[in-house]
Amino acid sequence: MAMLGASTPVVGELVTFSALTNVHSGAATKTGISLAPRSLQIREVGCRNFLRRRAKFSNRTQFKGLVTVRSALVEPELLTQVSKDRSALRKLQQLVENVSSSGEGRVRIQRVLDRAKMMPRLPTNAKVSENRVMGCTSQVWLTVELSNDGRVHFEVDSDSEVTRGLCSILLDGLNGATAQELLTVPASVLKGLRVGVETQSRANTWSNVLLTLQKRTSMLIAKKAGLSIVEPFPSLLITADDIVARGDFAKAQARYLSPDKAKVEELARLLEEKKIGVVAHFYMDPEVQGVLVAAQKLWPHIFISDSLVMADRAVQMANEGCKHVAVLGVDFMSENVRAILDRAGHEEVSVYRMSADHIGCSLAEAAESDSYIKFLEEASKTPKSMHVIYINTSLETKAQAHSRVPTITCTSSNVVQTVLQGFAQVPDLTVWYGPDSYMGGNLVEMFQQMLALSDEEIAAIHPSHTRGTIAALLPRLKYFKEGTCIVHDMFGKEVVGRVRQGYGDAFHTAHFEVPGEMFALAMEAKQRGMGVVGSTSNILDFIKEQVSQALQRGFEDRLQFVLGTESGMVTSIVGAVRKLLADHQELHGGSKVEVEIVFPVSSEAISETSSSNTNGAYDSTLAKLSVVPGVGSGEGCSISGGCASCHYMKMNSLDSLLQVCQLIETPGELLLTAHHARTYTTLIDGQTLGDLGCEPILHMRHFQATGALPEALVQHICR
């Protein structure tokens, strides 16, 4: 294979896998904050043999090559040790300083516009979609070439004169630089630019152009070095008129986006005849979701959401005359629906699960372990402690926790505000978060990153906090380190490495439960307007907002979103995106926007396990699975590195739903005894376990409604 520049290595020296591992394990830091050690610590505690559970690729040599190329797309700041020549960086820094210090705002803007006039324009045939830079409010085109001596030559253009002027600074600073110089330029060098009227979108554009330039350079390196380009992840390409599935896993997801009409009509008929409402989680099987979405048009009492809203919608359905509620989710969801219905005075409404067997959740079960009880006992011995428990736990867990430590429930969308409000409202508070270890670690990481913000920026997140209060709360924020979701646990280093390499310039979405590597990637993207971290609803809203903005801009565009959560969400995403595209087409006669949803699964990853290669504790977990998920069967997860499909959620099949609905209000209803949602009548301190378990949920609802912790909770904490 021919290497770039026989006498001049492309990246100084090939970065080995071990060197990259050292970088990501915390040997290097960014702005003084370690990017990965906390995540790695969680992995060491919760899954000690993580590396042994990685995907087994048939061609290890090829994979090693991919890791080498990946060096260009890890955080550039972390790779400065590779490059000794920093002349391009110094030149770029000087150009930024020259523009930023050239007088008042109008003078600086004029200087940028003058630079735009001098910059050559790209020919029309280069202004095509494959040369577009994503994430820019104006159109930006970029072409990149790599010469035989390892130097990068690029051209850039935009339909915005200010953007052209800004890009000219990149062009003058980096055009002709060696690949190794360019790939180690940190995006932070652009933050010092002051033009005049500063906007986040302008800063995002500049960062996105640099990132896209680095990505395309690394791909050219791979091509010229004879290395394999990273294999694309499966994806769905959505247009106003069509959906195109790429890869076996995507085809499995797309198969049910146009459901069987007969099944839709049968389900809608049963639901209407027997007045059955349906609440389902976003992570349902695509077949189920496809039928439910279509049946909504025939029977309105069907709702698909995250876990928080399911119980609220069940109450609304009961208020509107539904006599039964079918819950499609794991068992703690049906328990919560049952309890909230009871508190709303709807004890007569029956609640059904979709399986006679236990529908578990690895995260909820972590909160039932002896180690979690010890965690709570430690909290109970600490004065002024508040336990913040994730909504995705059983009612019994919430009750047992609340009996030991004052407890409030949280979701992935309100956990940050819940914790910050607790520290603001209760002096000398200690917060104990659980059971999701990744979410806890990500919380700490986020608060540490906030220390780099100004007091004004922190106040925009929570008005009662400053850098001083954030620094003070960090030692008093504790989190459980042995609880993970088996789905989100799979978004680790290996998947993130491939995402960085092949999709560094895409929009990144991540659930708050993902490991620290995926969290860091999405947070980096968020800072430049290209990412979101939060709940399933937050992810859906972010995608809808980006698509809406692209449609408003009115030019041809393709938006690419990496889905960093359970793949079942794709049904809701596709439905929302297609509606936006169709509505725009109806109003304006056409849509030039395409949307690609990328599933970060490992298509070569094994779907079988070997007891000789896996950790014993992990083997015991696998032994409980009725089906080992694998790409070939459409679940999309390998044991070691893929993605994103919960086998527990898949116990809620379409056949089960139809069977339950058929048996309701018939003599065969006795067969559904084991399908009833669990109720709790055991007493704890004079309260039923069900009532006590609802109190943390009610505390959260009070906080959501008022922005303050309820006085009863504060008094409980301060006893």
N, C-alpha and C positions, 0 to 999 in steps of 0.2 A: 504494500500500500504506500502511495506517495504521501509524504508528510509535508506540511506547509513549511517553506523556507528551509532548505536542507541544513543551513548553518545557523538559522535563528529559530528556535522552537516557538510555537504559536503562543503558548501560555507560560513561557519561561521554562517550565518543566511540567510534565504531566502530573496533575494533582491526583494522588492516589486516593483510593477509598478510605484508607486509614487516616489520611490527612484531613479529608472532609469530615470524617467522624469526629476527629479532634476539634475541628472548627465548631461543629454543631453541639458538641458536648460541653461547651462553655470555655474552651481554651482561649477563644477570642470573645470579645464583648462589643456591644454596640452602644454608644453613648453611655458607657459605664454600666449598662444593664445586661445581665446575662439573658440570652434569648431562649436557652433550652434546658438548663440544668433542672429546673423544677419539674418539667415534663418527664425528663429522664429519671428523676427520683421517683416519680409516681409509677413509672413503668417498672423500676427496679423493685418497688414494694409490691405493686399489684400484679405484675406479670414478669417475673424475674428472668425468664428465658425468652424475652421478646425476640431476640435475633434468631432464635431457633424456629420461630413461628413464621418467618418471612417466606415469601414465595420462592419456590424452587424452579428457577428458570432452566430450561434445557441447555442453554448456551451461556455458561458463566463468563466466558471470555467476552462475548458480546455485551453482556451486562456491565462488565468492568469498563468497557469502552464507553458505555452510556454514562456511567458515573463520572468518568473523566470529563466528558463534554459538559456534564451538569455543572462543573466548576464555574462556568461562566454565569450561571443563573442563581447561585446562592447569593446571599447578601454581599454586594461588592465590597462593602467595608471590611468584611471578614477575610477577604482574599488579598489584602494589601501585601501580605508576606510573600506572595508569589511574584509580584512585580516590583522591581527596584527603581525603574524609570518612571518618575511621576511628572514629567515635563508637560504632558497633555493636561493633567489635572491642574497643575499650576497655571497653565495658560488659560484654562477655562475659568479658574477662580479669579484671575486678573481681569478677564473680560466682564465677569459678573460684577466685580468691584467697580470697574470703570463706568458701567451703565448706572449702577446704583448710587454712585456718588457724583453724578454729573448735573447737580442742581435740583431745582424743585420738580414737582411731579410732571408738569406740562413739558418741561425741558427734557426730562427722561423719556417720556412717551414719544416726543418728537425724535429723539435720538434712535429709539427703537424703530420708528417708522422710516427714518433715513436708512437704517441698516436693511430694512425690508426692500427698499428701492434698489439697493446695490446687489441683492442676492439673486442669482439666476433662477428663472422659473423652470420647473419640470416640463418636459414636452407633454402634450395632451395624452399621448398613448401610454404614459407612465402614471397618469392619474386614474388608476383602476382600483377596484375593491381590494385586490390582494396586496396592494401597497399602502392601504389605509392604516392609520394608527388608531386603535380603539380607545374609547374613553375620552375623546376630545369633543368639546361643544362645537368647534368649527371642524371643517374637513382638513385633515393633514395627511400628506402622502410621503412615504419614505422609501427610497431605493438604496440598497447596500451591496457593495462589491468587496471582495477580498483579493488583494494582489498576491503574487507569488512570493513576495518578500514579507508577507504577513501583515501588511498594512490595510487599514479599513478606509474605504472611500465611499462616501454616501452623498446623496442629494435629498433635499427636503423642500416641501412646498405646502402652502395652505391657501384657503380662500379668505383668510383673515389676515390683514396687513400687520396687525399687532403680533399675531401668532407667527407670521413669517419673520418678523424682526427678532422675536425671541429665539426662533429656531436657528436664525443666522448666527447667534452666539454659540450654540452647540456646534454648528457647522465650522465656524472659524476656530473653535477650540479643539475639536476632536477629529475633523476630517484629515486623513492621512496618518493618524496615530496608529501605533501597532495594536494588534488585537489585544495583547496582554494589558496595554495601558487602558484601552477603552473599557475592557471588561471589569476593571477595578475602580472605575470612577463611581463614587457613591452618589446616590440621588440627593443626599443632603447638601451637596455643593450648590444645588439650585435654589435652596431655601433662602439664601441671602439676597436674591434678586429683588430689587425694589424698582418698579417701573413708574408707578403713579397711582392709578386706581387699581389696587390689588384685589384680586378675586381668587377664591379657591379653585374655580374652574381653570384659570390661567396657570396657576401653580401645578394643577393636575396634568394639564396638557404637556407642560415641559417635562415633568417626571415620566409621563407615559411615552413620550418620544424617545427619551434616553433609554428607558427599559426595553422598548421595542427594538431600538438600535442594538442593544446588547444581546437580546434574544436572537435576532437575525444573524448577528455576527457569530454567535456560538453555533448556529445551525450551519453556517458556511464553513466553519472550522471542521465540524463533523464531516461534512460532505467532501471537503478537500483532503481530509486525512483518511478517507475511505472507511469512516466509522458509520454505523447504522444510526439513522435519525430515530429519535424516540417514537415508538409506535403510538399512534393516536388512541386516546381512550374512546370507548363507545359514546355515541351522542345521538341526540334527536335534533334535526334541523326543522324549525317551524316557520312556515310562511303563512300568508293569509289563505292560501289555497291548498296547502299540502303539508304533510309531515314525512320527513325522510329519516329512516333509522339507519345508523351506521354501526355495525358490529352486532354480534349475537345478543349481547345483553340488552342493547338498545332495542333490538327487534322484539325481544321478549317483553319489554316494557310497552312498546307501541302496539303490540298485538291486540290489546283490549281497549285502545282509545276510541275505537268505533265498535261498541258492544253489540251483542246479539239482540236484535229488536224483540224477539219473542221472550227472552229472559227479562228484559226491561219491562215489558208490558205485564208479564206474570207477577213480578215483584211489586210493581205499582198497584196492581189489582188487589193483591193480598194486603198490602199496607193500608189501602183505602178502606177495604171491606172491614178490617178488624181494628182500624184506627191505631195503627202502630207507627210510632215515630222512630227514626233511626239517627243515632249520633255515632260518627265514625272518626277515627284519627287519620291524620294525613298519611300515616305510614301503612295504610291498608294495601293489600295486593292490587295491582293495576286492574285486574279483571273485576274485582269488587267495586273499585272506585269508578271504573268506566260505566258500569251498570247503574251505580248510585247517582252519578252525575246526570245520566240520561233520564233516570226515573224521577229526578227532582222536577222535571217539567210536567210530570203527570201527577205527582203527589208532593206537596210543598214541605212536608215535615221530614225532610232528610237534610242532615247538616254534616259537613266534613270540616274538621278544625284541629287545632292542637288540644291538648288534654284539658287546659284550663276552661275553655269555653264549652266543652261537651256537656257538663252538668247544667250550666246556665240554659243552654238550648233545650235540654230535656225538660226543665221546669217550664219553659215557654211552650213547649209542645203539650205538656200536661194542661197548662192553662187554656190552651186552644182546643182541648177536647180529646187528645190522644189518651188511650186507655193502657197502652203498653209502650215500652221503650226498648228497642234492641240496641245494645252497645257493642260496637265493633272496635275492640281495643284490648289491652291487657287487663288483668283482673282489678288492679287498683283503680282503673278508670270506671269500671262498672260499680265498684264499691262507692266511689265518690258520687256518682250519679244517684245511686240508691240513697245515700245519706242526705244529699242536698234536696232531693225530692221529698224525703221524710220531713226535713226541717221546713220545707215550703208548704207542708200540709197535704202532700199528695201520696200518702201511704198506700192508697188504693191502686196506684199505678204500678204495674209489675215491670220489673227490669230484668232483661235476659242477656246472658252471655252467649257466645256462639259455640262454646265447646263444653262438654261435660267434664273434660279434664282441666287441670289448672293451667291458666294462660299466664305464664310468669313474666318476669322482667329481671335481668341480671342486676340492674341498678337498684331496683326496689328491694331485691333480696339481699343486697349488700348492707342495707340499713337494718336488716333483721339479724345480722351476724353478732357474735359475741364481741367482736372487736368494735362494733359500733356502740354497743352497750357500754363498753369501757370508755369510749370517746365521750359519751353522754355523762357518764359518772364523773369523769374529769371536769366536764363543764359544770356539773352541779356543785362541785366543791370550789368553784371560782366565783367570787362575788361579782354581782352585776353582769351576769352572763345572759346572752340571748342566743337561742338556737335557731338558725335559719335553715329550714329543711325544704328540699326540692319537692315540687308538687308531685313528681313521679315516684311516689312511695305509697304504701298501703295506709289505709285509715288507722289500722292497728298500730303501725309504726309511729304515725303522727301522735296518737293518743299516748303511747308508752313514752315517747320523747317529751311530750308536754307535761306529763306527770313528774318528770325529773327536772326539766329545764324549761323556762318560759320559751315558747316556740311560736314562730311565724312561718307560714309557707311562702315560697317564692316560685317564680317561673324563670325560664332563661331570658325572658324579656324584661323582667323587673328586678332581678337579683341585685344588679349594681345599685339601683336607687334604694332598694330595701336596706342593704348594708350601710350605704352612706347616710341614710336617714336615721338608722339606729345609732350610729356614732354621733350624729349631730344632735339627736334628741336626748340621749342618755349619757351624761358625763361618765368617763372612766369605764365605759362599756367594753366587754369582751364578746366578740361574735364568734360563734362556732357554726361553720357551714358544713353541710353534708347532704347526701352521701356521695355526690359525684366528684371524684378526685380531680378530674380534668377541669371541670368548671371551677372548683376551688382554686386550683393552681392558676387558671386563667384570670380569675379575679385578682389574685395577688399580683400577677404580672401586669395586669391593666393598671392597678393602683400604683405600681412602681413606675410605669411609664408616665403616669400623670404627674410625677415629680418633675418631669422635664417641661411641663406646661407652665404658663404664667398663671397667676392667681385669677385673672379675668377669664382665661380659658377654662380653668377648673370650676369657677363659679357658673359658667354656662352649663356644666354637667350637673352640679348641685350647688345652689346658692350659699349654703352654709359652710362650704369647705374651701380651704386654701392649700398651698403646698405644705404649710406647717401642720395642718390637721391631717392631711393624707399621710405625711411622714409619721405622725403620732399614732395613727390607727393601725398601721401595718403590723407592729409587733403584737397587737391585740386581735388580729384576725387569724383564726385557726380554721383548718379544714381537714376533713377526713381523707386519708390517703389510700384507701383500699376499696374504692367503689368505682366501677366503670360500666358503661353501656357496651355490650359486646359488638354493637354496630359501630358506634363512633370510635371505639378503641382501635378499629382497623385503619383509621386515617392517620397513620404514623409516618415515620421518616421516609419509608420507601415510596409510598404513594405521593407524599409531598415533594420528594425529590423529582419525580416524574412530572408533577404538576408545574413545579418551578421551571423545569427544562422546556416543556412543550407548551405551557399555557401561562407563562409569566406575565403576558400582557392582556390576559382575559379578566373578566370580572370574577371575583372570588367570593363565595358564600361559605359560611361555616356556622354550624350550630355551636352554642356555647359549651357543649359537652365534648367537643373533639379534643384530641391530644394537643399539647402545646405547640408542636410543629405546625399543624394545620391552623391553629389559632393565630400564631405569629404571622403566617403567610396572609391570612385574611385581614389581620389588623394592619399589616403593611399596605395592603391594597386599599383598605378603608381610608387610610391617611391621605391617599391620593385620589379619593373619590371612586375607587374601583372595587370596593368590597363591603361586606356586611358581616357582622358577628352577632348572633342573637338566637331567637326562637324560630320555629318553623314559620310562624306568621311574619316575623321580621324579614326572613329570607324571601318569602312570597311577595311581600310589599316592596322590597328593594328591587326585585326583578321587574315587577309591574311599573315602578317608577322609572327605571332606566329605559324600558321599552317606550313608555309614554313620552319621555323626553326625546328619544330618537325619532319618534313619529312627528313630534312638533318641529324638529329641526328640518324635516322635509327632504333630506337628501338620502341617497342610497347608503345603507349601512348594514353590517352584520354584527350583532352582539353575541358574545360568547360567554356563557356563565358556567363555572365549575361548581357542581352541586356538592357541597361538603356536608351532606346529611343523608338520611335514609332515602333511598331511591323511590319509595312510594309516593313522595311528594310530587313526582313528575306529573301525575294526572292533574292535580290542581294547578300546577304551573302551566302546563300545556293549555288547559281550559282558559285560564286567565289571559295568557299571551294571545291565544287565537281570537279571543273576544276583542282585545284591544286592536289587533290587526284587522279583524273583520269590520269593526265599527269605523275605523279610520278609512278603510277601503270604501265602505258605503257612503261616507260623508264626502270623501275627496276623490273617489274614483280610482284608487289604487294605493298600494303600499310598497315602498322600496326597502322595507326593513325585514331582515331575516334574523331569527333568534336561534342560537344553538345551545342546547343544554348538554353539558358534558358530565358523564358519569365516571369518576375516577376509580375505575375497577381495573384489576390486573388480569388481562385476558389470558396470560400464560400461567397464572398462579394455579397451584394444585387445588383440588377440591377433595382430597383424601388426606387422612392423617396417618402418621406412623408413631407408635408409642416410643420408638427409639429416638425420635427427633423432637419430641415435645415435652414440655414441663408436666410433671405429674398432676399438679393442681389443674392445669389447663385441660389435660386429658379427662379428668373427672367431670369438668364442665361439658366437654364435647360428648361424653358418654350419655348425657341427659338429653341430647338433641335427637328428635325423631328423624330429622333430615339434616345432613351436613350441607350447608349452602355452598353452591359452586356456580361458576359462570355459565357452564353448559346448561344448567337447569333453570337459569333465569334469575336466581336469587342474587347473583352478582358479587358474592363474597367468597374469597378463599379463607382458609383458616389463618393465613399469615399476612395478607397484604392487600386485599381488594377493596371492597366498599361495603356495603351500604344497604342491607336488606335484613329486616328483623324476622327471624323464623317464628318467633312467638306471635307477632302480628299476623303472620300468614296463616295462623290457625283460624282466623276469621274468614273462612272461605265463602264464596257465593253459594255453594251448595248448602253449607251450614245455615246461612241466613234464610234461604228459601225453606229449608226444612223446619226451622224454628217458627217461621211465619205460618207455615201450613198447619203445624200442630197446635198453635195458640187457638183457644176457644173451641177445641174439639176434645173428644174423649182421650185422644192421644197426648193431651197436654201434661198428663202425669209423667210422661217420658222426659219432660223438661225440668224435672225437679232439680237435677244437678246443674241446670243452666241458669238458675236464679242467682242474681247478684248476692254476694255474701252480706249478711247483716250482723251487727255486733250488739249483744245485750249484756255482756260481762260488765260488772261495775268496777270502776277505779275511783277511789276517794268519793264514793257516792254518786258518781256520774257514769252513765253507760259509756262503754268504750267508743261507740259511734258518736255520741255527743261530744266527748272529750276530743276525739280525733278531728271533729269539724272546727273546733275553736281556732287552731292555727290557720285554717282556710279563711275563717271569718275575719281574723286579724288582718290577713292579706287583703281581703276585699275592702276593709275599712281604709287601709293604707292606699289602695288604688283609688278609692273615692275621694279621700281628703288630702292625701300627700303626707300624712302624719301617722305615726304608730298610735294605735288606740290606747287610751289612758289606762284601761284595765291591764294591758300588756306591760306598759311602763311601770305601773305599780307592782306587778308581779316580779318584774326584773329587779326592782329596787328594794324588795322586802329584806 
